[in-house]
Amino acid sequence: MRDNPIVITQEFKASVDRVWTAITDKDQMTKWFFEMIPDFEPRVGFETSFKIHFEGNDYLHVWQVLEVIPTQKLVYSWKYGGYPGSSFVVWELTTNEDQTILHFSHHGQESFPQENPAFTRESCLQGWVFFINERLKEYLNTVE
């Protein structure tokens, strides 16, 4: 299967430390990402799982941290319990003067059952655009 990652690049008027904390601190992640994340640690091998109710179905999100370079890069696997397929997400941060640039990619999304509307590329892309370009950006603009 050919990898056709979802890629999003977004600039934030925030320090790299502030953006890093927003994407790795459970208390901050629950304010802009998924409210039901039970725990998260930017530590290789850390695992977490939680259910999301979406369009009448429950989806068990299963994550395992694969790579961490503090304030630069975070990679974790992303699976759905009870469904075939495996993917991973990459969060890379760089700076440009007083801004932080997030280079995000989701690889392997097409390995999930594409007959399920929740797993289509369009659905996943819309979700990531919402979380990164809207929710995270708004969160970083309101939190000091």
Backbone as a ProteinNet text record, in pm:
[ID]
protein_1_A
[PRIMARY]
MRDNPIVITQEFKASVDRVWTAITDKDQMTKWFFEMIPDFEPRVGFETSFKIHFEGNDYLHVWQVLEVIPTQKLVYSWKYGGYPGSSFVVWELTTNEDQTILHFSHHGQESFPQENPAFTRESCLQGWVFFINERLKEYLNTVE
[TERTIARY]
84.1	0	89	57.7	136.6	98.8	199.9	176.1	139.8	24.7	-22.5	-62.4	35.6	5.3	-80.1	-154	-221.5	-115.5	-98.7	6	-57.9	-24	-71.7	46.6	63.6	163.5	89.9	119	50.7	151.3	144.6	228.4	148.5	218.4	157	240.8	175	245.3	264.1	348.7	375	513.7	572.9	706.6	699.5	811.7	817.2	787.4	830.6	801.4	651.1	584.6	440.1	364.6	405	340.8	370.5	494.7	532.4	447.2	432.4	353.6	207.4	154.2	15	-8	92.1	74.2	123.1	181.5	234.9	186.1	124.2	76.7	-70.4	-101.6	-238.2	-340.9	-312.7	-408.8	-435.5	-333.9	-354.7	-417.5	-376.6	-432.1	-583.6	-632	-776	-856.1	-789.4	-859.7	-878.7	-796	-809.8	-820.9	-781.5	-774.8	-890.2	-864.5	-969.4	-985.3	-1104.3	-1129.3	-1109.9	-1128.5	-1124.5	-988.8	-882.7	-749.7	-721.7	-701.9	-683.1	-545.3	-445.2	-309.1	-223.7	-115.7	-21	113.5	217.1	353.7	437.6	515.9	605.1	729.7	707.7	812.5	799.4	907.3	904.6	852.5	755.6	695.1	566.5	539.9	417.1	295.6	195.1	72.7	-49	-148.1	-275.6	-385.8	-507.4	-622.2	-745.5	-839.4	-962.7	-1066.4	-1193.6	-1302.1	-1353.5	-1384.8	-1446.8	-1578.9	-1686	-1815.5	-1828.2	-1845.8	-1852.2	-1958.6	-2055.4	-2162.4	-2223.7	-2260.7	-2331.8	-2247	-2114.2	-2025.8	-1918.3	-1870.8	-1758.2	-1631.7	-1525.7	-1397.4	-1291	-1226.2	-1118.7	-990.2	-939.6	-813.5	-700.7	-601.3	-488.7	-360.4	-286.7	-163.9	-45	70.4	197.2	304	374	477.5	598.1	641.2	751.3	881.2	871	991.6	963.6	1061.2	1049.7	1183.5	1181.1	1293.2	1231.2	1250.3	1180	1188.2	1075.3	1050.9	1076.6	1100.3	1126.5	1037	1023.4	952.4	885.7	762.2	686	620.6	637.3	577.2	506.2	380.2	313.7	227.5	217.4	131.7	-12.4	-100.2	-242	-317.8	-387.1	-468.5	-608.6	-699.7	-836.5	-866.1	-890.9	-920.8	-1040.4	-1024.6	-1132.5	-1136.1	-1045.8	-1040.4	-900.8	-892.4	-759.5	-698.3	-568.7	-498.6	-409.6	-309.3	-214.1	-159.1	-148.2	-96	-6.6	53.6	129.9	122.8	136	134.8	269.5	309.1	436.6	407.4	453.8	443.8	586.5	622.1	756.1	745	827	824.8	955.8	942.9	1058.2	1020.2	1119.7	1092.3	1132.7	1063.7	1092.7	1067.3	1175.7	1167.8	1078.6	965.4	880.3	764.8	774.6	668.8	721	626.8	658.2	581	648	584.8	567.8	443.5	412.3	399.7	478.5	468.1	409.4	284.4	213.8	190.6	202.9	167.5	107.5	9.8	-55.7	-34.2	44.4	84	7.2	-35.4	-99.7	-248.9	-307.3	-451	-530.6	-478.7	-551.3	-551.7	-479.1	-480.2	-606	-683.1	-807.3	-918.5	-1025.1	-1132.5	-1195.5	-1170.6	-1215.3	-1365.2	-1432.4	-1576.9	-1646.9	-1572.8	-1626.2	-1604.1	-1711.5	-1696.6	-1604.1	-1592.9	-1506.3	-1358.6	-1322.6	-1182.6	-1140.4	-1230.3	-1192	-1089.3	-1013.2	-913.2	-979.4	-1092.4	-1161.8	-1202.5	-1255.7	-1296.3	-1176.4	-1069	-948.7	-886.8	-881	-825.9	-909.3	-1040.4	-1126.5	-1103.3	-1086.1	-1060.9	-930.8	-824.5	-694.8	-695.4	-759.3	-768.5	-841.9	-949.5	-1024.2	-937.5	-872.5	-793.5	-672.3	-599.3	-474.7	-498.6	-567.2	-582.8	-686.3	-778.2	-879.4	-859.5	-874.8	-873.3	-737.6	-629.8	-497.7	-460.3	-486.6	-453.2	-530.2	-659	-740.4	-690	-657.7	-607.7	-479.2	-385.4	-258.3	-274.9	-377.1	-401.9	-469	-528	-599.3	-528.3	-433.2	-364.4	-224.8	-194.3	-58.3	27.4
-117.5	0	124.5	217.1	339.5	436.9	495.5	593.4	727.4	776.8	905.6	986.6	1039.5	1100.9	1227.3	1249.1	1377.1	1470.8	1586.2	1680.3	1816.2	1874.1	2007.9	2085.8	2208	2298.8	2420.6	2456.6	2569.6	2650.4	2782.7	2871.8	2921.6	2935	2985.2	3100.2	3203.3	3313.3	3276.2	3177.3	3124.6	3062.9	3057.2	2997.4	2847.8	2791.4	2647.8	2571.2	2621.8	2555.6	2551.9	2660.3	2668.6	2571.6	2563.8	2471	2327.2	2298.5	2164.3	2120.5	2207.3	2173.5	2149.1	2227.8	2210.2	2074.7	2021.2	1892.8	1772.3	1796.7	1683.8	1677.7	1782.8	1784.8	1744.1	1638.3	1584.4	1690.7	1771.4	1872.5	1975	2009.3	2102.9	2032.5	1909.7	1835.5	1819.6	1800.4	1780.4	1908	2021.2	2148.1	2179.5	2123.6	2153.6	2029.4	1913	1792.3	1699.9	1596	1505.4	1519.7	1556.5	1579.1	1453.8	1336	1213.1	1142.3	1208.4	1148.3	1123.4	997.9	971.1	1011.2	1002	1037.3	1043.9	1117.8	1123.3	1165.2	1098.6	1135.2	1130	1235.4	1231.9	1149.3	1017.3	923.3	799.9	760.7	644.3	523.1	456.4	338.3	366.6	493.8	526.4	489.9	428	389.6	446.5	482.8	526.6	486.2	478.1	448.9	515.2	547.6	613.2	599.9	603.1	590.3	727.4	736.7	855.6	811	879.6	852.1	943.1	884.2	960.4	901.6	982.6	942.9	808.6	794.3	676	555.3	565.8	453.9	495.6	397.5	419.6	367.1	448.9	411.6	418.9	305	300	346.8	461.6	515.3	456	399.9	336.8	400.8	465.2	534.4	474	472.1	437.6	533.5	598.6	694.6	618.5	659.6	593.1	672.7	806	889.5	1023.7	1072.8	1202.9	1274.8	1393.9	1487.7	1614.2	1639.5	1749.6	1881.5	1945.4	2072.3	2065.3	1943.9	1930.9	1829.7	1710	1604.4	1506.1	1469.2	1369.7	1277.9	1146.5	1048.2	944.5	915.2	804.2	726	595.3	509.9	541.1	515.4	544.3	427.5	353.6	240.5	258	177.9	175.1	33.6	16.9	-115.4	-177.4	-304.3	-374.9	-356.9	-275.6	-252	-284.1	-338.6	-359.7	-225.9	-224.7	-105	-48.8	24.5	85.9	211.6	316.7	441.7	506	617.9	695.3	842.1	925.9	1070.4	1128.3	1233.6	1301	1448.4	1500.7	1642.7	1697.2	1785	1842.9	1994.2	2048.8	2191.7	2257	2371.8	2455.6	2598.8	2685.2	2824.8	2916.4	3028.2	3133	3264.7	3324.8	3447.2	3423.1	3493.8	3478.3	3381.1	3300	3204.4	3061.8	2970.6	2827.8	2768.6	2686.3	2622.1	2474.3	2428.4	2287.7	2222.1	2117.9	2032.9	1901.8	1876.9	1758.9	1663.7	1533.7	1435	1310.8	1253.8	1129.6	1027.2	924.4	821.8	692.6	626.6	495.6	501.3	617.4	632.4	545.5	527.4	449.2	299.3	255.3	113.8	75.2	174.1	147.3	118.5	49.5	13.1	136.1	152.4	271.7	272	158.2	157.6	222.3	244.6	313.4	463.3	542.7	686.6	758.7	707.2	771.2	760.1	662.8	638.4	690.9	752.8	801.9	913.5	931.4	1038.8	1174.6	1198.2	1326.2	1351.4	1248.2	1261.8	1289.9	1215.8	1235.5	1372.5	1413.6	1545.5	1655.4	1645.6	1745.3	1749.8	1633	1627.2	1695.4	1665.5	1726.7	1877.2	1921.6	2065.8	2133	2071.9	2126.9	2134.2	2023.5	2021.4	2114	2114.7	2191.7	2336.9	2357.7	2494	2576.1	2510.2	2583.3	2570.5	2449.1	2431.9	2464.5	2408.9	2434.7	2580.9	2636.1	2776.5	2867.4	2841.1	2920.4	2902.7	2780.5	2754.5	2831.3	2826.7	2896.8	3047.4	3098.3	3242.5	3291.5	3200	3243.1	3206.4	3113.3	3067.5	3129.4	3185.3	3241.5	3141.7
0	0	0	-86.5	-99.7	12.7	74.6	180.1	117.3	150.8	102.6	226.2	300.5	429.9	418	522.8	540.8	597.4	536.2	578	603.7	718.4	753.6	808.8	761.8	816.7	869.2	993.9	1056.3	1138.1	1125.3	1206.6	1325.6	1437	1559.7	1613.8	1661.7	1727.3	1873.8	1895.1	2028.6	2027.7	2145.2	2155.7	2129.3	2089.6	2064.9	2193.5	2308.2	2435.8	2461.2	2430.4	2451.9	2360.4	2234.2	2140.3	2181.5	2217	2260.7	2379.5	2476.6	2594.1	2555.8	2465.1	2421.8	2355.4	2286.5	2216.8	2296.5	2416.5	2494.5	2638.7	2688.3	2826.7	2828.5	2898.6	2899.6	2936.4	3037.9	3080.3	2970.8	2894	2783	2662.9	2635.1	2521.6	2533.8	2656	2674.9	2652.6	2646	2623.6	2475.6	2388.6	2245.7	2157	2209.3	2127.3	2167.2	2242.3	2288	2438.5	2481.7	2624.2	2708	2649	2726.6	2729	2687	2697.1	2845.8	2887.5	3029.9	3081.2	2994.3	3034.7	2908.1	2916.4	2806	2859.9	2810.8	2844.5	2717.6	2691.7	2575.5	2608.2	2618.3	2656.1	2567.7	2501.2	2413	2489.5	2428.9	2488.6	2563.2	2595.9	2667.9	2582.3	2644.8	2574.8	2645.5	2566.3	2620.9	2524.6	2575.9	2489.8	2549.4	2461.6	2504.7	2393.9	2433.8	2336.8	2295.5	2166.9	2109.5	2046.9	2079	2016.9	1895.6	1777.1	1653	1562.5	1526.6	1434.5	1471.2	1598.3	1644	1677.3	1664.7	1695.4	1794.9	1871.8	1961.3	1894.2	1899.7	1841.6	1950.8	1975.5	2073.4	2006.4	2048	1997.7	2082.4	2017.1	2086.3	2034.3	2124.7	2088.2	2162	2095.2	2160.5	2109.3	2201.6	2164.9	2109.2	1989.6	1919.3	1919.7	1919.1	1912.3	1979.2	2053.2	2119.5	2111	2055.3	2062.9	2121.3	2252.2	2317.4	2240.3	2229.6	2159.3	2008.7	1955.4	1812.3	1741.6	1799.9	1726.5	1822.6	1785.5	1859	1756.1	1775.1	1685.2	1770.6	1735.9	1802	1704.6	1733.4	1651.9	1687.1	1590.8	1607.4	1546.5	1632.5	1588.7	1645	1591.5	1642.5	1687.8	1817.7	1871.3	1801.7	1759.2	1693.1	1541.7	1487.7	1343.5	1291.8	1170.4	1111.8	1071.8	1058.2	1013.7	1122.1	1078.2	1169.9	1104.7	1183.3	1130.7	1235.7	1199.2	1296.7	1258.6	1362.2	1341.5	1382.1	1310.4	1335	1356.3	1469	1501	1503.2	1411	1407.3	1423.4	1511.6	1540	1498.9	1432.4	1400.5	1436.3	1442.3	1476.5	1362	1355.6	1258.6	1329.2	1377.9	1458	1578.4	1591.4	1709.6	1686.9	1583	1553.3	1559.8	1584.6	1580.4	1463.9	1386.1	1271	1303.4	1294.2	1313.8	1177.5	1156.3	1037.5	1087.2	1053.5	1100.5	984.1	1009.5	908.1	974.5	907	951.2	840.3	870.7	774	798.8	692	703.4	726.9	723.8	747.6	650.6	530.1	429.9	460.9	565.8	603.6	681.2	726.6	797.4	697.4	739.6	646.9	580.3	453.4	382.5	354.1	373.8	358.6	478.9	586.7	704.6	683.8	677.8	652.5	751.2	873.5	974	938.1	853.7	820.9	684.4	610.1	477.9	490.3	387.4	385	409.6	345.9	360	505.2	571.4	711.4	800.9	779.8	862	837.2	711.7	680.2	746.4	736.2	799.9	950.6	1011.4	1155.4	1193	1118.6	1149.9	1124.8	1017.9	992	1107.9	1153.1	1265.4	1390.9	1426.5	1549.7	1544.2	1433.7	1426.8	1387.1	1276	1224.3	1299.6	1368.1	1443.6	1594.7	1647.8	1793.5	1856.3	1802.5	1860.6	1844.1	1727.7	1703.6	1799.7	1815.4	1908.6	2051.9	2090.1	2224.1	2250.1	2157.8	2175.9	2176.7	2109.4	2108.5	2236.2	2313.1	2433.9	2562.9	2558.2	2678.7	2685.4	2797.5	2817.5	2891
[MASK]
++++++++++++++++++++++++++++++++++++++++++++++++++++++++++++++++++++++++++++++++++++++++++++++++++++++++++++++++++++++++++++++++++++++++++++++++

